Amino acid sequence: MSSENFLIEPETPRLRLRQWRESDLGPFAALNADPEVMAHFPAPLSRAESDAMAERMRGLIAERSWGFWAVEIKTAASLPASFIGFVGLHIPRDDLPFAPCVEIGWRLARPHWGHGYAREAAEAALTVAFDSLGLDEVVSFTTLGNRRSQALMARLGMRHDAIFEHPALPPGHPLRPHCLYRLNAADWRGARR
């Protein structure tokens, strides 16, 4: 039996976090090609790179039942839902100095910034992490200049822990210095009481 029969697909009042669909590829490629969305990454992605990334995320969700979910805004039954990006959980590279771990991450199309969608979806993902998966801790990390993501990490109750050099980027690269944030299950549950 396929693990896709047991997918975890959280919902919030406004959003659905779900498995990836073919129809997500075009809008996902558009957001990955946006220089402002990708300002804290080495470069915007080509269509082929974006499609490959979506396929990797789809495959990991099918394998684990959770991951970086596609996020859509719920709409009236007569209207199609609107894909806005991804939010979710991921097991990052083994060569990170704080591995093994599970990270929470997000990437939304620019027109959907500033509406609280990233926080709403991230809170749903953290509920899965701590209540469904029983994780003890979730981390998040970004470049030092990504103040928007750091602010969201703080709003989620995450605490700044360290600055580290991301091993995927060469020494001297301006995006190599990253900051690490952590959130443990006890603090998450305490803040929700």
C-alpha positions in Angstrom: 0.0 0.0 0.0 1.3 3.5 -0.9 2.3 5.8 2.0 0.4 8.5 0.1 -2.7 6.9 1.6 -1.5 8.2 5.0 -0.4 11.7 4.1 -0.6 14.4 6.7 -2.2 17.4 5.2 -2.8 20.1 7.8 -5.4 22.8 7.4 -5.9 26.2 9.0 -8.9 28.5 8.8 -7.5 30.1 5.6 -5.0 27.6 4.2 -4.5 24.0 3.2 -1.0 22.4 3.3 -1.1 19.5 0.9 0.8 17.2 -1.4 2.2 18.8 -4.6 0.2 18.7 -7.9 1.2 19.2 -11.5 -0.7 22.5 -11.5 1.6 23.9 -8.9 4.7 23.7 -11.1 4.1 26.9 -13.1 3.3 29.2 -10.2 6.2 27.6 -8.2 8.6 28.3 -11.0 7.4 31.9 -11.2 8.1 32.5 -7.5 11.5 30.7 -7.7 12.4 33.0 -10.6 11.5 36.2 -8.7 14.7 37.9 -7.6 13.1 39.4 -4.5 11.8 36.1 -3.3 15.2 34.5 -4.0 17.2 37.4 -2.6 18.6 35.3 0.3 19.5 32.3 -1.9 22.5 32.0 -4.3 20.4 32.6 -7.4 16.8 32.4 -8.8 15.9 28.9 -10.1 15.4 27.9 -13.7 12.1 26.2 -14.6 13.9 22.8 -14.7 15.5 23.4 -11.3 12.2 24.5 -9.8 10.4 21.5 -11.2 13.1 19.2 -9.8 12.8 20.8 -6.4 9.0 20.3 -6.4 9.4 16.7 -7.4 11.9 16.1 -4.6 9.5 17.6 -2.1 6.6 15.6 -3.5 8.7 12.4 -3.2 9.7 13.1 0.4 6.1 13.7 1.4 5.0 10.5 -0.3 7.8 8.7 1.6 7.4 10.2 5.1 3.8 11.5 5.0 5.1 15.0 5.8 7.5 17.6 4.4 7.6 20.9 2.6 3.9 21.0 1.7 2.4 23.0 -1.1 0.2 25.8 0.4 -3.0 27.0 -1.1 -5.5 29.6 0.0 -8.9 28.1 0.6 -11.6 29.7 -1.5 -15.3 29.3 -2.2 -16.3 25.9 -3.6 -17.0 27.5 -7.0 -13.5 29.0 -7.3 -10.1 27.2 -7.6 -7.8 27.3 -4.6 -4.8 29.5 -5.0 -1.3 28.0 -4.7 1.0 30.5 -2.9 4.2 28.6 -2.1 5.4 26.0 0.4 5.7 25.7 4.2 6.6 22.7 6.2 9.1 20.4 7.8 12.3 18.9 6.3 15.3 16.8 7.4 18.3 19.0 6.1 21.8 18.1 5.0 23.9 15.8 7.2 26.9 18.2 7.1 25.2 21.1 8.9 26.9 21.6 12.3 23.6 21.0 14.2 22.5 17.9 12.3 20.6 15.6 12.7 17.5 17.7 13.0 14.2 18.7 11.5 13.8 22.2 10.2 10.8 24.3 9.5 10.9 26.4 6.4 8.8 28.5 4.0 8.8 30.2 0.7 5.8 32.2 -0.5 5.1 34.2 -3.7 5.7 37.9 -3.1 2.0 39.0 -3.6 1.2 36.8 -0.5 3.7 38.4 1.9 2.4 40.5 4.7 -1.0 38.6 5.1 0.1 36.3 8.0 0.0 33.2 5.7 3.5 32.1 6.5 2.9 32.3 10.2 -0.4 30.5 10.0 1.0 27.7 7.9 4.1 27.4 10.0 2.1 27.1 13.2 0.1 24.2 11.6 3.5 22.6 10.6 4.8 23.0 14.2 1.6 21.4 15.5 2.3 18.4 13.3 6.0 18.4 14.4 5.2 18.4 18.1 1.8 16.8 18.4 1.7 14.3 15.6 5.3 13.4 15.0 6.4 13.8 18.7 9.6 15.7 17.9 11.5 17.2 20.8 12.8 20.2 18.8 12.5 22.0 15.4 15.1 24.3 14.0 15.1 27.0 11.4 18.0 28.9 9.7 18.5 31.6 7.2 21.1 34.1 6.0 22.0 36.9 8.4 20.3 39.5 6.1 17.0 37.7 5.9 15.2 39.8 8.6 11.7 38.9 7.5 12.3 35.2 8.1 14.1 35.9 11.4 11.2 38.0 12.5 8.8 35.1 11.7 11.0 32.7 13.6 10.8 34.9 16.7 7.0 35.3 16.3 6.8 31.5 16.3 8.6 31.4 19.6 11.9 30.3 18.2 15.1 31.4 20.0 18.3 32.6 18.3 20.9 30.0 19.1 24.0 30.4 16.9 25.6 31.8 13.8 27.2 29.3 11.5 28.8 29.0 8.0 26.5 27.1 5.6 28.5 24.3 4.1 26.7 24.4 0.7 28.2 27.9 0.0 31.9 28.5 -0.6 34.0 30.4 2.0 33.7 34.1 1.5 30.3 33.9 -0.2 28.2 36.8 1.2 25.3 34.4 2.0 27.4 31.8 3.7 26.9 33.2 7.3 23.6 31.9 8.6 21.7 32.2 11.9 20.2 29.2 13.6 16.9 29.4 15.6 15.5 26.6 17.8 12.2 25.7 19.3 11.6 22.8 21.7 8.3 21.0 22.3 7.9 22.2 25.9 8.2 25.8 25.0 5.8 25.4 22.0 3.2 23.7 24.3 3.7 26.3 27.0 3.2 29.2 24.7 -0.1 27.6 23.4 -1.6 27.3 26.9 
